[in-house]
Amino acid sequence: MYWAKKILEWTSSPEEALEIAINLNDKYHIDGRDPNGYVGCMWSICGVHDQ
């Protein structure tokens, strides 16, 4: 999710970036409101699943 990483660069906090990314994902993507969409945003912005 390249676009989610860019949102993180353009916002002042990870919380704000995550909120925007989830809203955009829900609005424009087929997987919007699907758990996989939320995990993708969390993975890109918060590093979920990174070791």
Backbone atoms as SQL, in Angstrom:
CREATE TABLE atoms (id INTEGER PRIMARY KEY, chain TEXT, resi INTEGER, resn TEXT, atom TEXT, x REAL, y REAL, z REAL);
INSERT INTO atoms VALUES
  (1, 'A', 1, 'MET', 'N', 0.831, -1.184, 0.000),
  (2, 'A', 1, 'MET', 'CA', 0.000, 0.000, 0.000),
  (3, 'A', 1, 'MET', 'C', 0.877, 1.249, 0.000),
  (4, 'A', 2, 'TYR', 'N', 1.390, 1.543, -1.158),
  (5, 'A', 2, 'TYR', 'CA', 2.252, 2.708, -1.320),
  (6, 'A', 2, 'TYR', 'C', 1.536, 3.986, -0.896),
  (7, 'A', 3, 'TRP', 'N', 0.275, 4.098, -1.284),
  (8, 'A', 3, 'TRP', 'CA', -0.468, 5.319, -0.982),
  (9, 'A', 3, 'TRP', 'C', -0.633, 5.531, 0.519),
  (10, 'A', 4, 'ALA', 'N', -0.774, 4.462, 1.284),
  (11, 'A', 4, 'ALA', 'CA', -0.912, 4.598, 2.739),
  (12, 'A', 4, 'ALA', 'C', 0.388, 5.100, 3.356),
  (13, 'A', 5, 'LYS', 'N', 1.523, 4.648, 2.835),
  (14, 'A', 5, 'LYS', 'CA', 2.808, 5.143, 3.336),
  (15, 'A', 5, 'LYS', 'C', 2.989, 6.624, 3.013),
  (16, 'A', 6, 'LYS', 'N', 2.492, 7.060, 1.869),
  (17, 'A', 6, 'LYS', 'CA', 2.574, 8.478, 1.507),
  (18, 'A', 6, 'LYS', 'C', 1.682, 9.320, 2.416),
  (19, 'A', 7, 'ILE', 'N', 0.515, 8.820, 2.760),
  (20, 'A', 7, 'ILE', 'CA', -0.352, 9.550, 3.687),
  (21, 'A', 7, 'ILE', 'C', 0.369, 9.756, 5.012),
  (22, 'A', 8, 'LEU', 'N', 1.101, 8.762, 5.461),
  (23, 'A', 8, 'LEU', 'CA', 1.873, 8.886, 6.699),
  (24, 'A', 8, 'LEU', 'C', 2.897, 10.009, 6.583),
  (25, 'A', 9, 'GLU', 'N', 3.537, 10.147, 5.424),
  (26, 'A', 9, 'GLU', 'CA', 4.510, 11.225, 5.224),
  (27, 'A', 9, 'GLU', 'C', 3.844, 12.599, 5.250),
  (28, 'A', 10, 'TRP', 'N', 2.610, 12.690, 4.768),
  (29, 'A', 10, 'TRP', 'CA', 1.945, 13.981, 4.606),
  (30, 'A', 10, 'TRP', 'C', 1.177, 14.445, 5.834),
  (31, 'A', 11, 'THR', 'N', 1.017, 13.596, 6.832),
  (32, 'A', 11, 'THR', 'CA', 0.243, 13.969, 8.016),
  (33, 'A', 11, 'THR', 'C', 1.162, 14.175, 9.212),
  (34, 'A', 12, 'SER', 'N', 0.596, 14.760, 10.256),
  (35, 'A', 12, 'SER', 'CA', 1.403, 15.086, 11.427),
  (36, 'A', 12, 'SER', 'C', 1.517, 13.947, 12.430),
  (37, 'A', 13, 'SER', 'N', 0.654, 12.925, 12.314),
  (38, 'A', 13, 'SER', 'CA', 0.723, 11.815, 13.263),
  (39, 'A', 13, 'SER', 'C', 0.267, 10.519, 12.596),
  (40, 'A', 14, 'PRO', 'N', 0.737, 9.381, 13.115),
  (41, 'A', 14, 'PRO', 'CA', 0.274, 8.095, 12.583),
  (42, 'A', 14, 'PRO', 'C', -1.229, 7.885, 12.776),
  (43, 'A', 15, 'GLU', 'N', -1.777, 8.405, 13.860),
  (44, 'A', 15, 'GLU', 'CA', -3.208, 8.254, 14.112),
  (45, 'A', 15, 'GLU', 'C', -4.031, 8.942, 13.029),
  (46, 'A', 16, 'GLU', 'N', -3.615, 10.149, 12.670),
  (47, 'A', 16, 'GLU', 'CA', -4.307, 10.888, 11.613),
  (48, 'A', 16, 'GLU', 'C', -4.164, 10.169, 10.271),
  (49, 'A', 17, 'ALA', 'N', -2.972, 9.677, 9.987),
  (50, 'A', 17, 'ALA', 'CA', -2.728, 8.948, 8.739),
  (51, 'A', 17, 'ALA', 'C', -3.592, 7.698, 8.661),
  (52, 'A', 18, 'LEU', 'N', -3.694, 6.973, 9.759),
  (53, 'A', 18, 'LEU', 'CA', -4.494, 5.752, 9.768),
  (54, 'A', 18, 'LEU', 'C', -5.970, 6.061, 9.545),
  (55, 'A', 19, 'GLU', 'N', -6.465, 7.104, 10.173),
  (56, 'A', 19, 'GLU', 'CA', -7.867, 7.486, 9.997),
  (57, 'A', 19, 'GLU', 'C', -8.159, 7.835, 8.534),
  (58, 'A', 20, 'ILE', 'N', -7.286, 8.611, 7.918),
  (59, 'A', 20, 'ILE', 'CA', -7.468, 8.984, 6.515),
  (60, 'A', 20, 'ILE', 'C', -7.371, 7.762, 5.618),
  (61, 'A', 21, 'ALA', 'N', -6.385, 6.903, 5.865),
  (62, 'A', 21, 'ALA', 'CA', -6.192, 5.710, 5.033),
  (63, 'A', 21, 'ALA', 'C', -7.400, 4.779, 5.103),
  (64, 'A', 22, 'ILE', 'N', -7.940, 4.577, 6.288),
  (65, 'A', 22, 'ILE', 'CA', -9.107, 3.700, 6.425),
  (66, 'A', 22, 'ILE', 'C', -10.315, 4.306, 5.715),
  (67, 'A', 23, 'ASN', 'N', -10.504, 5.614, 5.851),
  (68, 'A', 23, 'ASN', 'CA', -11.627, 6.260, 5.161),
  (69, 'A', 23, 'ASN', 'C', -11.497, 6.134, 3.648),
  (70, 'A', 24, 'LEU', 'N', -10.302, 6.365, 3.116),
  (71, 'A', 24, 'LEU', 'CA', -10.095, 6.233, 1.672),
  (72, 'A', 24, 'LEU', 'C', -10.249, 4.784, 1.224),
  (73, 'A', 25, 'ASN', 'N', -9.735, 3.858, 2.010),
  (74, 'A', 25, 'ASN', 'CA', -9.851, 2.439, 1.666),
  (75, 'A', 25, 'ASN', 'C', -11.317, 2.008, 1.634),
  (76, 'A', 26, 'ASP', 'N', -12.086, 2.464, 2.604),
  (77, 'A', 26, 'ASP', 'CA', -13.510, 2.116, 2.644),
  (78, 'A', 26, 'ASP', 'C', -14.272, 2.731, 1.470),
  (79, 'A', 27, 'LYS', 'N', -13.864, 3.918, 1.060),
  (80, 'A', 27, 'LYS', 'CA', -14.596, 4.616, 0.006),
  (81, 'A', 27, 'LYS', 'C', -14.256, 4.108, -1.395),
  (82, 'A', 28, 'TYR', 'N', -12.979, 3.820, -1.670),
  (83, 'A', 28, 'TYR', 'CA', -12.554, 3.569, -3.043),
  (84, 'A', 28, 'TYR', 'C', -12.147, 2.135, -3.363),
  (85, 'A', 29, 'HIS', 'N', -12.000, 1.276, -2.394),
  (86, 'A', 29, 'HIS', 'CA', -11.482, -0.063, -2.677),
  (87, 'A', 29, 'HIS', 'C', -12.544, -1.138, -2.510),
  (88, 'A', 30, 'ILE', 'N', -12.393, -2.183, -3.260),
  (89, 'A', 30, 'ILE', 'CA', -13.318, -3.308, -3.196),
  (90, 'A', 30, 'ILE', 'C', -13.293, -3.948, -1.810),
  (91, 'A', 31, 'ASP', 'N', -12.124, -3.967, -1.179),
  (92, 'A', 31, 'ASP', 'CA', -12.017, -4.601, 0.134),
  (93, 'A', 31, 'ASP', 'C', -12.363, -3.639, 1.270),
  (94, 'A', 32, 'GLY', 'N', -12.949, -2.500, 0.951),
  (95, 'A', 32, 'GLY', 'CA', -13.348, -1.564, 1.988),
  (96, 'A', 32, 'GLY', 'C', -14.271, -2.224, 3.002),
  (97, 'A', 33, 'ARG', 'N', -14.052, -1.962, 4.255),
  (98, 'A', 33, 'ARG', 'CA', -14.791, -2.510, 5.392),
  (99, 'A', 33, 'ARG', 'C', -14.573, -4.004, 5.586),
  (100, 'A', 34, 'ASP', 'N', -13.658, -4.562, 4.841),
  (101, 'A', 34, 'ASP', 'CA', -13.267, -5.958, 5.026),
  (102, 'A', 34, 'ASP', 'C', -12.069, -5.966, 5.975),
  (103, 'A', 35, 'PRO', 'N', -11.955, -6.943, 6.849),
  (104, 'A', 35, 'PRO', 'CA', -10.811, -6.977, 7.766),
  (105, 'A', 35, 'PRO', 'C', -9.462, -6.878, 7.056),
  (106, 'A', 36, 'ASN', 'N', -9.361, -7.424, 5.852),
  (107, 'A', 36, 'ASN', 'CA', -8.091, -7.344, 5.133),
  (108, 'A', 36, 'ASN', 'C', -7.721, -5.908, 4.782),
  (109, 'A', 37, 'GLY', 'N', -8.707, -5.080, 4.516),
  (110, 'A', 37, 'GLY', 'CA', -8.442, -3.676, 4.230),
  (111, 'A', 37, 'GLY', 'C', -7.879, -2.951, 5.438),
  (112, 'A', 38, 'TYR', 'N', -8.441, -3.234, 6.605),
  (113, 'A', 38, 'TYR', 'CA', -7.942, -2.616, 7.833),
  (114, 'A', 38, 'TYR', 'C', -6.523, -3.086, 8.146),
  (115, 'A', 39, 'VAL', 'N', -6.270, -4.366, 7.972),
  (116, 'A', 39, 'VAL', 'CA', -4.936, -4.908, 8.245),
  (117, 'A', 39, 'VAL', 'C', -3.920, -4.310, 7.277),
  (118, 'A', 40, 'GLY', 'N', -4.303, -4.129, 6.018),
  (119, 'A', 40, 'GLY', 'CA', -3.393, -3.520, 5.052),
  (120, 'A', 40, 'GLY', 'C', -2.997, -2.113, 5.454),
  (121, 'A', 41, 'CYS', 'N', -3.956, -1.335, 5.919),
  (122, 'A', 41, 'CYS', 'CA', -3.652, 0.024, 6.386),
  (123, 'A', 41, 'CYS', 'C', -2.765, -0.015, 7.621),
  (124, 'A', 42, 'MET', 'N', -3.097, -0.893, 8.558),
  (125, 'A', 42, 'MET', 'CA', -2.290, -1.001, 9.778),
  (126, 'A', 42, 'MET', 'C', -0.870, -1.461, 9.457),
  (127, 'A', 43, 'TRP', 'N', -0.738, -2.376, 8.524),
  (128, 'A', 43, 'TRP', 'CA', 0.571, -2.893, 8.142),
  (129, 'A', 43, 'TRP', 'C', 1.424, -1.772, 7.551),
  (130, 'A', 44, 'SER', 'N', 0.826, -0.960, 6.678),
  (131, 'A', 44, 'SER', 'CA', 1.567, 0.097, 6.005),
  (132, 'A', 44, 'SER', 'C', 1.952, 1.235, 6.941),
  (133, 'A', 45, 'ILE', 'N', 1.058, 1.594, 7.845),
  (134, 'A', 45, 'ILE', 'CA', 1.279, 2.772, 8.674),
  (135, 'A', 45, 'ILE', 'C', 1.875, 2.425, 10.029),
  (136, 'A', 46, 'CYS', 'N', 1.390, 1.373, 10.655),
  (137, 'A', 46, 'CYS', 'CA', 1.789, 1.053, 12.031),
  (138, 'A', 46, 'CYS', 'C', 2.832, -0.050, 12.122),
  (139, 'A', 47, 'GLY', 'N', 3.082, -0.744, 11.020),
  (140, 'A', 47, 'GLY', 'CA', 4.069, -1.818, 11.051),
  (141, 'A', 47, 'GLY', 'C', 3.552, -3.117, 11.627),
  (142, 'A', 48, 'VAL', 'N', 2.231, -3.301, 11.635),
  (143, 'A', 48, 'VAL', 'CA', 1.667, -4.559, 12.115),
  (144, 'A', 48, 'VAL', 'C', 2.243, -5.696, 11.275),
  (145, 'A', 49, 'HIS', 'N', 2.632, -6.770, 11.876),
  (146, 'A', 49, 'HIS', 'CA', 3.203, -7.969, 11.250),
  (147, 'A', 49, 'HIS', 'C', 4.671, -7.810, 10.858),
  (148, 'A', 50, 'ASP', 'N', 5.258, -6.628, 11.010),
  (149, 'A', 50, 'ASP', 'CA', 6.686, -6.477, 10.723),
  (150, 'A', 50, 'ASP', 'C', 7.480, -6.950, 11.926),
  (151, 'A', 51, 'GLN', 'N', 8.591, -7.584, 11.643),
  (152, 'A', 51, 'GLN', 'CA', 9.422, -8.059, 12.753),
  (153, 'A', 51, 'GLN', 'C', 10.779, -7.417, 12.737);
